[in-house]
Structure formats: structure tokens, C-alpha cells
Amino acid sequence: MPAYEYQCESCAARFERRQKMSEAAVESCPKCGGRVKRLISAGAGVISKGGSYASAPSACEGGACCGQGMSCDSGMCGCGN
């Protein structure tokens, strides 16, 4: 279930609500009752299920592009080098 962030147009309070996508947007501030607007969020980061997650090498480190095991000049890696 996604979380949506809102901001009150009256008191500027910010709050978050976990809602189904099919639910109507929140219309009033729980603090003052004023109108609220839904904010655009940055979204979720990478979620790893189990195990440890090592940081990826920087682009083209050690001849392997972006840690993908192919050379940058192959044109298939997408790093732009």
C-alpha cells in the first residue's frame, strides 16, 4: 500500500497517509481542518530482500563498466563512456 504525503494550505502541516490507490485523496488537515494538497514524492529507494548489499563500483572502475562485467566501449552498458 503506497504512502502519500500531504501539506495543509492553512497551517502548512505536513503528514503522510498509507492508502490504497483506489481510495479518495485526503481533503482536510487532521490538525486544523484546512484544505490539503497531495505532494509529489521522490518515491521509494531500492529494496533488497535478504543478504547483504555491497555498494556498486563507480562507472568504469577496473575496466568493467558500472560493475556489470562489460567494457564501456561495448556500447551496451549505458553509462555513456
C-alpha positions, 0 to 999 in steps of 0.5 A: 500500500503506497504512502502519500504525503500531504501539506495543509494550505492553512497551517502548512502541516505536513503528514503522510497517509498509507492508502490504497490507490483506489481510495479518495485523496485526503481533503482536510488537515487532521490538525486544523481542518484546512484544505490539503494538497497531495505532494509529489514524492521522490518515491521509494529507494531500492529494496533488497530482500535478504543478504547483504548489499555491497555498494556498486563500483563507480562507472568504469572502475577496473575496466568493467563498466558500472560493475556489470562485467562489460567494457564501456566501449561495448556500447551496451552498458549505458553509462555513456563512456 
